[in-house]
Amino acid sequence: TNVTVTIHHLRTTANLVFVGNENGDFFAVDTANGIPVWRRQGDKGPHQMLGYRTTACSDLPDNRFGVTSTPVLDRASNTVYVAGGNGRLYALDMSTGVTRPGWPVTMTSDPVHEHAWGALTLAGGAVFVPIASDCDIRPFQGRLVKVAVATHKIVESWSPVPSSHSGGGIWGWGGVSVEPGAGRIFTATGNVFGAPTEHDYLAEHVVSL
């Protein structure tokens, strides 16, 4: 996306691509030369943020879970929203990488077991965050978290399974789909544990919200 940035103390525009990794690092890279314009480091430095967790799950390199979900851009406000491995949702200035006032917002109080896996979706003044887990390591409760951009608060949280059960993770890489104008959200859900079948409740379903 074309963004106004400062390079070598000069104010200019550049086409940037935003990249995160499982070490919790997040970059804005100039597509003209491949050089990062800014970087937020996950484990050190004055702009420490995002972070990663080392788990028993070997699905990802070095068993680390950091920036797994695809961020989402709000061009109107020059903001990129990104989910960190520490269970928080960040709003960053696309030009500088600086965290917007009032952010981050805690998505889960149990980042050891719950993780934002699928892509973020921006619609209707809110960011939708799909929560799954680390290799089905229990306990965890999959759900969709709705964060209002204006108030920086969670306004809704929906799970396909009751809180007494683990499972129901929203795993799809693409996140959820929003139907323009109709106000409907579509999502696929994962299996539930501790129930008669793995598709009890609304687990292993395609759901319209």
C-alpha positions in Angstrom: 0.0 0.0 0.0 1.2 3.6 -0.7 2.1 5.3 2.6 3.7 8.6 3.6 6.9 7.8 5.5 10.2 9.3 6.6 13.3 7.8 5.0 16.7 9.3 5.8 15.0 12.3 7.5 13.1 13.0 4.3 9.3 12.9 4.1 8.2 10.9 1.1 5.8 8.2 -0.1 6.6 4.6 -0.5 4.8 1.3 -1.4 5.0 -0.8 1.8 4.4 -4.5 2.4 3.7 -5.5 6.1 5.3 -8.7 7.3 5.1 -10.5 10.7 6.9 -13.6 11.9 6.7 -16.2 14.6 9.4 -14.4 16.6 6.9 -11.6 17.2 8.6 -9.2 14.9 6.6 -6.9 12.6 8.1 -5.0 9.7 7.1 -2.4 7.1 9.2 -3.1 4.0 9.8 -0.7 1.1 8.9 -2.7 -2.0 11.3 -0.7 -4.1 14.4 -2.0 -2.4 13.3 -4.6 0.2 14.6 -2.5 3.1 12.5 -2.2 6.2 11.2 1.4 6.8 10.4 0.5 10.4 10.4 -2.6 12.6 8.8 -3.6 15.9 10.8 -6.3 17.6 9.0 -9.0 19.5 11.6 -9.7 22.2 13.8 -6.7 22.8 14.4 -3.0 22.2 12.6 0.2 23.1 9.6 -0.7 21.0 9.1 -4.2 22.6 5.7 -5.5 21.7 3.8 -8.5 20.2 6.2 -11.1 21.6 6.2 -14.8 21.1 5.6 -17.9 23.2 7.6 -21.1 23.1 5.2 -24.0 23.5 5.2 -27.8 23.2 3.5 -27.5 19.8 5.8 -28.2 16.9 3.5 -27.0 14.1 5.5 -23.8 13.8 9.3 -23.1 13.6 11.2 -23.5 16.9 7.8 -24.2 18.6 7.3 -20.4 18.6 3.9 -18.7 18.2 4.2 -15.0 17.4 2.5 -13.1 14.6 0.5 -15.9 13.0 -2.6 -14.2 11.7 -2.7 -11.9 8.7 -3.0 -8.2 9.8 -5.6 -5.9 8.4 -5.2 -2.4 7.0 -7.4 0.6 7.6 -6.3 3.0 4.8 -8.6 5.8 5.9 -6.9 6.1 9.3 -3.5 4.9 8.1 -3.6 2.1 10.6 -2.5 -1.5 10.5 -4.1 -3.9 13.1 -2.0 -6.9 14.1 -2.4 -9.7 16.7 0.6 -10.5 18.8 1.7 -13.8 20.4 1.1 -12.2 23.8 -2.7 -12.3 23.3 -3.0 -8.6 22.5 -4.4 -6.7 19.5 -2.3 -3.7 18.3 -3.2 -0.7 16.2 0.0 0.7 14.6 0.5 3.8 12.5 1.4 2.5 9.1 3.9 5.3 8.5 5.9 4.9 11.7 4.9 1.7 13.5 4.0 3.6 16.6 1.2 2.2 18.7 -2.0 4.2 18.5 -3.3 5.7 21.8 -5.5 3.4 23.8 -4.0 0.2 22.3 -3.2 -2.7 22.6 -6.4 -4.5 23.6 -6.2 -7.9 25.4 -7.9 -10.5 23.2 -7.3 -13.5 25.6 -6.2 -13.7 29.2 -4.7 -17.2 28.5 -2.2 -16.7 25.6 -0.4 -19.8 26.7 -3.3 -21.9 25.3 -5.3 -19.5 23.1 -3.9 -17.9 19.9 -5.1 -15.7 17.0 -4.5 -18.0 14.1 -6.7 -16.8 11.3 -6.6 -13.4 9.5 -8.1 -10.3 11.1 -11.2 -8.7 9.5 -12.1 -5.0 9.6 -15.8 -4.3 9.1 -18.4 -1.9 10.6 -15.9 0.0 12.7 -14.7 -3.2 14.4 -11.8 -5.7 14.1 -12.9 -9.4 14.3 -10.2 -11.6 15.8 -10.6 -15.4 15.4 -9.2 -17.4 18.3 -7.9 -21.0 18.2 -5.1 -22.7 20.1 -1.6 -24.2 20.0 -2.0 -27.8 18.5 -5.2 -28.4 20.5 -3.3 -28.1 23.8 -6.1 -27.8 26.4 -7.7 -26.0 28.0 -8.8 -23.5 25.4 -12.0 -22.0 24.0 -12.2 -21.1 20.4 -14.2 -17.9 19.7 -14.6 -14.8 17.6 -13.7 -11.6 19.4 -15.1 -8.2 18.2 -13.1 -5.2 19.1 -14.6 -1.7 18.6 -12.0 0.6 16.9 -13.4 3.8 18.4 -13.4 2.6 22.0 -10.6 0.1 21.9 -12.8 -2.4 23.8 -14.1 -5.9 23.3 -17.8 -5.4 22.6 -18.8 -9.0 21.7 -17.3 -12.5 22.1 -18.9 -15.6 20.6 -17.9 -19.2 21.1 -19.3 -22.3 19.3 -18.9 -24.4 22.5 -19.8 -23.8 26.1 -17.1 -22.6 28.5 -17.1 -26.0 30.3 -15.6 -27.5 27.1 -12.4 -27.1 25.2 -12.4 -26.7 21.4 -14.3 -24.8 18.8 -11.2 -23.1 17.4 -11.5 -20.8 14.4 -8.6 -22.1 12.4 -9.2 -20.9 8.8 -6.2 -18.8 7.5 -8.6 -16.4 5.8 -10.4 -15.6 9.1 -14.1 -14.8 8.9 -16.2 -13.4 6.0 -18.5 -10.5 6.3 -21.4 -10.0 3.9 -21.5 -6.3 2.8 -24.7 -4.5 3.8 -26.4 -7.6 5.3 -24.5 -7.5 8.6 -23.9 -11.3 8.5 -20.6 -13.0 9.5 -19.7 -16.5 8.3 -17.1 -18.7 10.0 -16.0 -22.3 10.1 -15.4 -23.9 13.6 -13.2 -26.7 14.8 -14.0 -29.8 16.9 -15.0 -29.9 20.6 -13.5 -32.1 23.3 -15.3 -33.9 26.1 -18.7 -34.1 24.2 -20.4 -37.2 22.8 -19.2 -36.2 19.3 -16.7 -33.7 18.0 -19.4 -31.8 16.2 -21.7 -31.2 19.2 -23.0 -27.7 19.9 -21.7 -25.6 16.9 -18.3 -27.3 16.6 -17.3 -28.5 13.2 -19.9 -26.3 11.6 -20.2 -23.4 9.2 -22.0 -20.7 11.2 -23.8 -17.5 10.2 -23.7 -14.8 12.9 
